[in-house]
Amino acid sequence: MFDNLSDRLNRALKKVSGKARISHDNVQETLREVRKALLEADVALPVVKEFINHVRKRAVGQEVSRALNPGQQFLKIVEAELTQLMGEANEGLDLAQQPPAIVLMAGLQGAGKTTTVAKLARFLKEKQKKKVMVVSADVYRPAAIKQLETLAQEVEVEFFPSNENQKPVDIARDALAQAKKVAADVLLVDTAGRLHIDDTLMEEIQSLHKALNPIETLFVIDAMIGQDAVNTAKAFNEALPLTGVVLTKIDGDARGGAALSVRHITGKPIKFLGSGEKTEALEAFHPDRIASRILGMGDVLSLIEEAEQKIDKAKAEKLVEKVQKGKRFDLEDLRDQFQQMQNMGGMASMLEKLPGMGGMAQMAEQANIGAQFKQMEAIINSMTPDERRNPDLLNGSRKRRITAGSGTQIQDLNRLLKQHKQMAKMMKKMKGGGMAKMMRGMGGAFPGGGGGLPPMGGGGFPQ
């Protein structure tokens, strides 16, 4: 997400970021480019106008002229205004009420409401240790009820059954009674969507809201619908007392206009970002971190948080120990590194969170690094345990057997072995306490907990 916007903004801001003096003319020129970049990213026109005015006021004031480094100060202003536009700080769910706290999910059909209910259930269960129950009041799509049941089993939360012959309000009331019985902390209610806004949809969800009086009413919206997101958000905001927004499918939107417009249009905070189908693919929305990411300054805090949750600490510790003792870094260790990286959302996802690496993240995506890692993993899986531990055993006939088993070519295997050799050499240099202690101190902030960024052929991405 934000790839195009980030690229355009960085090009525009480069013109002033290094300057020791800033004139009215180059501020105007830069702001023209920034305006263009925001409009191309599908940010709503009123939002763009207000943003540009705020930046202009601050940039031509004393804040910049008296700064030691005006160019950098201008960049800081843009970052601060972007953060302000998206809501300043993360706003979590307000669940402080007599359990069960009710969360009502609203939005159009296809926005990803049902999947988001499961993601949110998992988030609350794992990160906030809540007992969660989910229910579907979508009586128009029996498949949605079945889908939620399957997802509830997957994330191991309580599911309240319903069917298409019931009235949504009755389903919700029965689910609430059951949630009280089983002492659930949170009840998540999935509602019906339509392909467009209509009176029937709005009346139904208003009656559900009246019957349940939820503490949170979240508007789920597909980030890819761009300008339409603004109109839809407006309509739902007028019909319901929304408390927050969940932006879904952000991995499919390179522009990011919805994220910059929705808060301004509704006055309600974006609380979560969702990507992909996996139930763990939901993250709390931090405006300051997103602004930093958009401007190519990275988002190391999110990267470290992700690493703490997703990296296998035991494997990371084992690798650090191995490095300390000077033992050989083998192909099983390399496979572990690939797996850790996939757990972190892949190479591109990690790179975009590192300062100044946004362009590299795009290159990683274009080069389809994820597919290359999978291919390398398949090659390693086709080896015997002995071959993984001692790659020197690999003669011609063994190589032919491995490539036939993994559906690859001899040159793919040779490339993998070359990259493994480079990585093993690097690990050998880390022998002894110093480097290993440093890596352990990083708390596994990078794949493998041992600073094990993947082996790169010739300093770039895997060839």
N, C-alpha and C positions, 0 to 999 in steps of 0.2 A: 504494500500500500504506500501511497505518497511518492512512488518512484519518479513519475513525471514532474510533479510539483517540486520535489526536492531538487531534481536536476536543474529545472528552470530557475528556481530561486537562488540556488548556489551560483549559477552563472551570472545572474543579475547582481548579486551581492558582492561577487568577487571584484567588481569595478570599484567598490568603495572600501572594502574590508581592510585593505592594507595601507590606506592613505593616511598621511600625517595631517592633512588638511582636507576639510570637506566644504565644498561650495554649494550654494543654493542650486546651481545648475546640475551638478552630478547627483545630488539628492533627488531632484525632479526626474532625471533620466532613469535612475535606479528604480524609483517608485513606479514609473511608467511600466518598466519591465516586470516588476513585482505584481502590478495590477493585471497585466496580461497573463502572467503565470497562474494567478488565482482564478481568473475567468476561464482559462483553458482547463483548469482542474475541476471545473463545474461548481465552483463556489458561487452562491447566490449573489447577485449584483448589489443588493443593499448591504450585505455583509462585507463585500470587497470595498465599497465606498467608505464605510465606517472605519474599517481596518486601516486603509490608506490615510485617511484623515488623522487618525490617532498617531500613526507613525510620523506623518509629516509634521504635526504640531510638536512632537517631542524632538524630532531630528533637527529642526531649524531653531530650536530653543538652546538655552545655555548648557543643557545636559550634554550636548555633543561638542559645542564650540570650546568648552572649558576642559574637556576630557584630555587625558594624556595621549590616548590613542583614539582619535575620533572615529576612524574606520571600524575598529572593534566595538566601540560604544554604540555605533549605529546598528551593528549586528545584534548587540544585546537588546536594543530597543525592539527590533523586529521579533526576536525570540520572546521577549516579555509580552508583546502585544498578541503574538500567536497563542501563547499560554493563556492569556486573559480571554481571548476569543473562544477558546475551547473549555474555559471554566476554572482556570487557576489551579485547583488541586483535585485529587481523586476524591470522589464522594461515594462511599460504600453504601450498602443497603442498610436502611434503618429497621432493625428487627427488634427494637426495644419495646416490646409490648407483651402482655400476657399471652403465652404460647397457646395455640399456634399462630405465628405471624403469617399473615396471608399476603402472597405476592401474585398479582394478576398480570398475565402477559397479553398484550394487545398488538395487533399489526395485521398487515395484508397477507393473503395466502402466498406462500412461496418465499416469505421473508426469512424462514428458518426458525419459526417460533417453537415447534415441537423439539427440534434438536437443541435449541437454546435452553428449554426447560430442563432437559437432561444434563446439559453442560453446567447450568446453574446449580442443579441438585448436587452434582459431583463437587463443584466448587465449595458449596456450603458444607457439605459432609466432610470433605478432606481438609479444607483450610480453616473452617470455623467450627468443626466438630459438632454440627447440628444434626438432629434426627429429622430427615426430610420425607414428606409425602408428596406425590405428584398425582394430578388428576386431569383428564381431558374432558372439556365441555364442548368439544367440536363434534356435534351430532350429525354434521353433514358429510363427514369423511370418516367412515368406520376404520379406514386404513390408518388415519392419524391416531386413533385410540390404540390400535394394535401396535403402531410404531412406538408410542410412548411406553406401552407395557414392556416391549422388548428392550428399549433403552433404560427403563427403570431397573430391569433385571441386571443389565450390563453394569450400571453404576451402583447397584445394590442399595436402592432406596425403596421405601414403601410405595406401592401403586394402588390407587383406588379405582376399581373397575367401573366402566360406564358403557352405555350402548346408545345407538342412534334413535331408539324409541323413547328416550327420556328427554325431559326439558332441561336445558342448560342450567337454569336456576336451581332445579331440584337436585341435579348432579352435584352442584357446588355445595348446597346445604348439607347433603348426605356425606360428602367428602369431609366437610368441616367437622361434622359430628364424629366421624370415624377418626379424624386426626386428633381430636381431643381425647378419644378413648385410648388410642395407642400412645398418647403423650408425645406427639410429634412437635418439634420446635418450629418447623416451617411447613406451610402448605403452598405448593406452587400450582397455579391453575392455568392450564393451557386453554385458549379460546379459539373459536372459529375465525377464519379469515375469509376475505373475498378477493377476487382478482382486481377489484376497484372499490372505492369508498361508496357505500350505499346506505340508505336510511335504515334498512332492516338490520344490517351489521351493527350500526351505531346504537340502535335501540336495544339490541340484544346485549351488547357489552355494557351499556349503561345500566340495564336491569341487573346484570351480574354484579356490577360494581356496587349497586345499591344494596343488594342482598348480602354481599360479603364484607363491605366496608374494609377493603384491603389496606394494609399499611404502606404497601408499595404497588404502584401500577406502572409497569415497565412497557415502553413502546419499542417493539422489535422491528428494526428496519434494515433492509438490504442496502449495503453501502454502494452497490453497483448501479442503483437506479438514478444516481446523480441528482439533477435538478428536480426530478419528480419527488425525491425524498423530502424536499422542503414543503411541497404542497401537501403530501400525505401527513407529514409531521404536524403541520398546521391544523389539518382537519381533525386528527385524533386529539390534539391538544385542546381544541375548542370543545370537543365532545366529552372528554374525560379529564379528571384532575391527575394528569401524569406526574410521576415523581422522578422519572429518569428514562434514559434511552439505552438500548443495546444495539450496537452496530454490528451486523453480521456480514459474512462473506468478504471481509476486508482483504483477504488474500487474492481476490479476483479483481480488485479495483486499484489501478495504478495511479488514480488521480487524487482521491481523498477529499473531494469537495463536500461530500455529505458530512464528514467529521467536522469540517470547519463551519458548516452552515447550521446544522441541527440545533446546537446549543443556543445560537443567537436567535433563531426563529422561534423556538419553543420556550426559551428561558429555563429549560430543564437540563440537568447535567447528563452527559454521556457517562454511564457507570461501567459498562463492559464493552470489550471488542471480541467478536467471535470470528474464527476462520476455520474453514474445512469442516469435515464431518465428524472428526474424532471428538469424543466427549471431554477430553482434557483441553481442547483448543478454545479456551475462554480466558481472557486476561482482564484484570482491572484496568480501567482507563485512567492514565496519569497525564493530564494535559502538558505538564512541564517536560516530561520525558518524550512525549510525541513531538512537541515543538522542537526539542533538541534533535530528535531523529530526522525531522523534516529538513532542518538546516545543516544536516551532515555532521552533527556534533556527537552522534552516537547515543546510546542508551545503556550504559554499562550497568546501572542499578538493576534494570529488568533482566539483563543477561545473568548477573550474579544470582538474583532471586530464582531464575529459571534453573540455573545450574544446581543450586542447593536442593531444589525439589526433584529434579529429574536425573541427576547423575548418580550412578551406583557407587556409593561411598566405599564399599568393601573392595570393589574392583580397582577403584582409584588408588586406595591405600596400598593394595597389593602391587600395583605398578610402581608406585613411589618406592616401596621397599626393594623391589627388584632392581630399580635404577640405582639405588643406594649401594646395593651389594655388588653392582657391576655385572649382574646376570644378563644373559642375552635377551634382547627385545625380539620376541618371535612373532610369527604371523597370527597367532591366537590373540596376542596383545593388540596387534594392528586391527584385527576384526572387532575387538572390544571398543577401540577408538571410533571406528565407523558407527557402531551401534549407539555409543554415547552421543555422537553428533546427531544422529537421526532423532534420538530422544529429545534433543534440544531444538528440534524443528528444522534441522538441516543446515548446511554451510551458509546459504544465502541469508537465512534468518539470523544466524549468529553475526555474520559480517555487518549487516545493516545496523546492528546495535553497537558496533565498535566505532569510535570517533574517526571520521575521515574515510570510512570504508564503504560508504553507500554505493559508489561506482563499482567497487569490487563485488559487492553483493549482486548488482545487476549482471555483471559478467558471469558470476557463478550460476545465476539462474539461466542465462542464455546458454551457457556451456552444459546445462543440465547435469550439474555435479552430482545431484542426488542419484540419478540413474547410474552414473559411473561408479559411485560408492557401492550401489547394490550389485553391480557387475563384479566388482572386486570381492565383495562378500561372498558371492556365488562361487567364485574361483577358490577362495580359501575353504569354503564348506565342502568343496569336491576333493580336498586333500585328506590324507589319513592324519590322525593325531601326530604320528612321528614326523610326517612331512611338514606339518605346521610348526612343530617345535624345532625342526632342523631343515631349513629350505635347501641346504647344500645337497640333500639326498636327491633333489629333482634332476633326473637325467632326461634324455629325449623321450623314452617310452612313458615315463611317469607324467611328463608334461602333456603328452598326447592324450593320456587317459583323463587328466584333470580338465583339459579344455573341452574334450568330448562330453564329459560329465556336467560341465557348467555352461555349455553352449557358447563358448568363446573361442578366440583365436590364440595361437601361440604368442603373437606379439602382445596381446592383452596381458597374458601371464607374465611375459618378460618385463613389461612395463611395471606391473605390480611388484615384481621381485626387485626391480631397480629402486622403486620408491621405498620399499621396505628397507633396503640396504641403507639408503640415505637417512631414514628415520632411526635405524639401529645405530648408525654412526653418531648421530646427534645425541641419542640416549647414552652412548658410551662416554661421550664428553661430560655428561652430567654425573658420572660416577662420583661417589663420595657424598658428603652431607650437605654442602652449601646449596646447590641447585635444588636438590630434593626437598630440603627444608622450605625453601622459598615457594616451591610448587605446592607443598602441603599447606603452607600459610595462606595461599590464595583460596583455600577452601574449595578446590575443584571448580574455580570460576570458569575454566575452559575444559573442553572435552577430555575425559579420562582423568581429570583432577590433576594430571601431571603436565599441564601446559601442552598436552598432546594435540596441537592443531595438526590436521592431517598432513601426511607427507606430500609435498608438492614437487612435481617434476620440474626442474629448472626454475624454481622460484615462482612458478605461476600455479594455475589450477592443473589437476591431473590431465595429462595429455591424452 
